[in-house]
Amino acid sequence: MEADWIRGLIGGLMIGAAAALYLLVNGRIMGASGILGGFLTRSPAGSEWRERGIFLLGLIAAPALLVWAGFGHGSRPVASTLGLVVAGLLVGFGTRMANGCTSGHGVCGISRLAWRGIAATLTYLVFGVLGVVLARALG
């Protein structure tokens, strides 16, 4: 149990450092959904598209490499495949409505005391709790 909170603390510090570095180097707010959306909808040419692709590759490869190297363990799905697909679509719909996701609003927005980021994060939390309660009630 003790190692879990330490790992969470280290992970949170790494996310905060990455967001600060991204803002410092690029002058832009780091938001995973915005980076993914720009990667999927923009022209495949240009350094911005390449930068987004490298960011997304690192987002997927880094945890996989750490688990492969024995630092931590992989997570098991907590819902059926259909449940995960529905949840993913709802998250995608919500991030488009809110114009960002938890990394942009929660990490970068709250740290900059942006009202929009705080409101979006509170909304995510409330609907996340409601989603878990509903999923558990449905079995």
C-alpha positions as a Markdown table, in Angstrom:
| # | Residue | x | y | z |
|---|---|---|---|---|
| 1 | Met | 0.0 | 0.0 | 0.0 |
| 2 | Glu | 2.8 | 2.4 | 0.9 |
| 3 | Ala | 4.4 | 2.0 | -2.5 |
| 4 | Asp | 1.2 | 2.9 | -4.3 |
| 5 | Trp | 1.0 | 6.4 | -3.0 |
| 6 | Ile | 4.7 | 6.9 | -3.7 |
| 7 | Arg | 4.2 | 5.8 | -7.3 |
| 8 | Gly | 1.2 | 8.1 | -7.6 |
| 9 | Leu | 3.2 | 11.0 | -6.2 |
| 10 | Ile | 6.1 | 10.3 | -8.6 |
| 11 | Gly | 3.7 | 10.0 | -11.5 |
| 12 | Gly | 1.9 | 13.2 | -10.6 |
| 13 | Leu | 5.2 | 15.0 | -10.4 |
| 14 | Met | 6.3 | 13.7 | -13.8 |
| 15 | Ile | 3.0 | 14.8 | -15.4 |
| 16 | Gly | 3.3 | 18.2 | -13.8 |
| 17 | Ala | 6.9 | 18.5 | -15.0 |
| 18 | Ala | 6.0 | 17.4 | -18.5 |
| 19 | Ala | 3.2 | 19.9 | -18.7 |
| 20 | Ala | 5.5 | 22.7 | -17.5 |
| 21 | Leu | 8.2 | 21.7 | -19.9 |
| 22 | Tyr | 5.7 | 21.5 | -22.8 |
| 23 | Leu | 4.4 | 25.0 | -22.0 |
| 24 | Leu | 8.0 | 26.4 | -21.5 |
| 25 | Val | 9.3 | 24.9 | -24.8 |
| 26 | Asn | 6.3 | 25.2 | -27.0 |
| 27 | Gly | 4.3 | 28.0 | -25.4 |
| 28 | Arg | 1.2 | 25.8 | -25.5 |
| 29 | Ile | -1.0 | 24.0 | -22.9 |
| 30 | Met | -0.4 | 20.3 | -22.8 |
| 31 | Gly | -3.7 | 18.5 | -23.3 |
| 32 | Ala | -3.7 | 14.9 | -24.5 |
| 33 | Ser | -7.1 | 15.1 | -26.2 |
| 34 | Gly | -6.1 | 18.3 | -28.1 |
| 35 | Ile | -2.9 | 16.7 | -29.2 |
| 36 | Leu | -4.7 | 13.5 | -30.3 |
| 37 | Gly | -7.4 | 15.6 | -32.1 |
| 38 | Gly | -4.9 | 17.7 | -33.9 |
| 39 | Phe | -2.9 | 14.6 | -34.9 |
| 40 | Leu | -6.0 | 12.9 | -36.3 |
| 41 | Thr | -7.6 | 15.9 | -38.1 |
| 42 | Arg | -4.6 | 17.9 | -39.5 |
| 43 | Ser | -2.7 | 17.4 | -42.6 |
| 44 | Pro | 0.0 | 14.7 | -42.3 |
| 45 | Ala | 2.7 | 17.2 | -43.3 |
| 46 | Gly | 4.5 | 19.6 | -41.0 |
| 47 | Ser | 6.5 | 19.6 | -37.8 |
| 48 | Glu | 3.5 | 20.1 | -35.6 |
| 49 | Trp | 1.9 | 16.9 | -36.8 |
| 50 | Arg | 5.2 | 15.0 | -36.2 |
| 51 | Glu | 5.6 | 16.6 | -32.8 |
| 52 | Arg | 2.1 | 15.4 | -31.9 |
| 53 | Gly | 2.8 | 11.9 | -33.2 |
| 54 | Ile | 6.0 | 11.7 | -31.1 |
| 55 | Phe | 4.1 | 12.9 | -28.0 |
| 56 | Leu | 1.4 | 10.2 | -28.5 |
| 57 | Leu | 4.0 | 7.5 | -29.2 |
| 58 | Gly | 5.7 | 8.4 | -25.9 |
| 59 | Leu | 2.4 | 8.4 | -24.1 |
| 60 | Ile | 1.8 | 4.8 | -25.1 |
| 61 | Ala | 5.3 | 3.5 | -25.2 |
| 62 | Ala | 6.6 | 4.8 | -21.8 |
| 63 | Pro | 4.2 | 3.0 | -19.6 |
| 64 | Ala | 4.5 | -0.2 | -21.7 |
| 65 | Leu | 8.3 | -0.1 | -21.4 |
| 66 | Leu | 8.2 | 0.5 | -17.6 |
| 67 | Val | 5.8 | -2.4 | -17.1 |
| 68 | Trp | 8.0 | -4.6 | -19.4 |
| 69 | Ala | 11.1 | -3.6 | -17.4 |
| 70 | Gly | 9.4 | -4.7 | -14.2 |
| 71 | Phe | 8.5 | -1.2 | -12.7 |
| 72 | Gly | 4.9 | -1.7 | -11.7 |
| 73 | His | 2.3 | -4.0 | -13.2 |
| 74 | Gly | -0.1 | -3.8 | -16.0 |
| 75 | Ser | -3.7 | -3.1 | -15.2 |
| 76 | Arg | -6.5 | -5.4 | -16.0 |
| 77 | Pro | -9.8 | -4.2 | -17.6 |
| 78 | Val | -12.4 | -3.4 | -15.0 |
| 79 | Ala | -15.3 | -3.7 | -17.5 |
| 80 | Ser | -16.3 | -5.6 | -20.5 |
| 81 | Thr | -15.1 | -4.7 | -24.0 |
| 82 | Leu | -18.5 | -3.1 | -24.8 |
| 83 | Gly | -18.4 | -1.2 | -21.5 |
| 84 | Leu | -14.9 | 0.1 | -22.3 |
| 85 | Val | -16.0 | 1.2 | -25.8 |
| 86 | Val | -19.0 | 3.0 | -24.5 |
| 87 | Ala | -16.9 | 4.7 | -21.8 |
| 88 | Gly | -14.3 | 5.7 | -24.4 |
| 89 | Leu | -16.9 | 7.2 | -26.6 |
| 90 | Leu | -18.4 | 9.1 | -23.7 |
| 91 | Val | -15.0 | 10.4 | -22.7 |
| 92 | Gly | -14.3 | 11.5 | -26.2 |
| 93 | Phe | -17.7 | 13.2 | -26.4 |
| 94 | Gly | -17.1 | 15.0 | -23.1 |
| 95 | Thr | -13.7 | 16.2 | -24.0 |
| 96 | Arg | -15.0 | 17.7 | -27.3 |
| 97 | Met | -17.8 | 19.4 | -25.4 |
| 98 | Ala | -15.4 | 20.8 | -22.7 |
| 99 | Asn | -12.7 | 21.6 | -25.3 |
| 100 | Gly | -10.1 | 19.6 | -23.4 |
| 101 | Cys | -9.5 | 16.7 | -21.1 |
| 102 | Thr | -8.2 | 16.2 | -17.6 |
| 103 | Ser | -4.6 | 16.7 | -18.6 |
| 104 | Gly | -5.3 | 20.1 | -20.1 |
| 105 | His | -8.0 | 21.3 | -17.7 |
| 106 | Gly | -7.1 | 19.4 | -14.6 |
| 107 | Val | -3.3 | 19.7 | -14.6 |
| 108 | Cys | -2.7 | 22.8 | -16.6 |
| 109 | Gly | -6.0 | 24.7 | -16.0 |
| 110 | Ile | -6.1 | 24.3 | -12.2 |
| 111 | Ser | -2.4 | 25.1 | -11.8 |
| 112 | Arg | -3.0 | 28.4 | -13.7 |
| 113 | Leu | -6.1 | 29.0 | -11.6 |
| 114 | Ala | -8.2 | 29.1 | -14.8 |
| 115 | Trp | -11.9 | 29.1 | -13.9 |
| 116 | Arg | -12.8 | 27.1 | -17.0 |
| 117 | Gly | -10.3 | 24.4 | -16.1 |
| 118 | Ile | -11.6 | 24.2 | -12.5 |
| 119 | Ala | -15.2 | 24.0 | -13.7 |
| 120 | Ala | -14.4 | 21.3 | -16.3 |
| 121 | Thr | -12.4 | 19.3 | -13.7 |
| 122 | Leu | -15.2 | 19.4 | -11.2 |
| 123 | Thr | -17.7 | 18.3 | -13.9 |
| 124 | Tyr | -15.4 | 15.4 | -14.8 |
| 125 | Leu | -15.2 | 14.3 | -11.2 |
| 126 | Val | -19.0 | 14.5 | -10.6 |
| 127 | Phe | -19.8 | 12.6 | -13.7 |
| 128 | Gly | -17.0 | 10.1 | -13.1 |
| 129 | Val | -18.4 | 9.3 | -9.6 |
| 130 | Leu | -21.9 | 9.0 | -11.1 |
| 131 | Gly | -20.6 | 6.7 | -13.8 |
| 132 | Val | -18.9 | 4.4 | -11.3 |
| 133 | Val | -22.1 | 4.3 | -9.2 |
| 134 | Leu | -24.2 | 3.5 | -12.2 |
| 135 | Ala | -21.8 | 0.9 | -13.5 |
| 136 | Arg | -21.8 | -0.8 | -10.1 |
| 137 | Ala | -25.5 | -0.7 | -9.8 |
| 138 | Leu | -25.9 | -2.3 | -13.2 |
| 139 | Gly | -23.5 | -5.1 | -12.2 |
